Amino acid sequence: AGTYAFDRADGFELKVVQKTAERMSMEFLAIPGRRYSVRYSTDLNGWTGAGFRLATDGANAPLRGDFVATRTQLMRIHVPSEGVPEKAFFRATVQ
């Protein structure tokens, strides 16, 4: 994930910053060359890919399955509520 494993303060964190009826907004620090995707679960056992838009994408842009960072930056993404259960856990995967 581009973090330092021996430093507990240097970890990857996916933060929920806003939830509306239309979408869930999340933020994370993106590192160049890493591929990020988002998944959700209702039971923490089975995980389903969640399509998302970058905050810089237009509201009608197609949903992304993943994103590759080109520079270090704080990324904000929006996951549409449609198709995602109201009570769900989210996680990001980093490759």
N, C-alpha and C positions, 0 to 999 in steps of 0.2 A: 504494500500500500504506500510505500515511500516513507514509512515511519521508522523510528529507531526502537527496536524491540526491547532494549534494556532500560528505556526511559518510560516509566508508567504514565507520565504526562504527555508523551508523544504518541498518541493513538488516533486511529480514524474514528470520526464521530459523525453520524447522520442525525441532524437536528430537525425536528418538526417545528417550523416557525409560524405556521398559520394553517387553520382548517376552516373551510367554508363548505357550504352545501355542494359547490361545484368542484372543489379540488383540495388537495393537501399540498402545502408548500413545505419543502425541506431544503436544508443547506448542508454542504460539506466542503472541505478543502480539497481541491483537485490538484493532482501532481502530474506534470507533463509525461506523456507516454502511457499512462494508466488508463484502463478501460473500466468504466463504472456502469453498473446496472442496478435496478431496484426490484425487489421482490416483496410480496406480502404473504401473510399466513393468518389463519384464524386459530390455529392450534399449536404453532411453533414446530410442527412436524413436516407437513407438506407446504412447499413454497411455490408460488406462482409469479411469473414475471409481470411486472407492472409497467405499462407504457407511460412515458413521461415527456414533457416538453421542458426545454431550458427556459428560464425566465426571459431570455433574449429572443426566443422563438415567437412567432406570431400566435395569436389565440387559435387560429385555424390551421396551424402547421401540423403535419402528420406526427403521430406519437413516435418516439424513439424507443428502441429496445435497449440501447446502450449509448455511451458517449466516451470518446477518447479525448482527454485533455491535451491541449497544445502548450499550455503555460500554467504555472502555479496561480491559482485564483480561488476565491470563495465562490462556489457555484450554488445557484438557487434553481431548483427544479419544481415543476408542478405535476402532480399525479392526479388525473381526473377522477372524481368520485364514482362516476358511472362504471359499473362492473366490479368495483372493489367493495367488499362487505363493509358495513358501517364500523364494526369493531374488528380491526385488523392490526397485526403487528407488521412493521416494515423493517427491511434490512437492505443494505447496499452491498454489492459484491465488487471487489476491486481485483483486477488482473493486470 
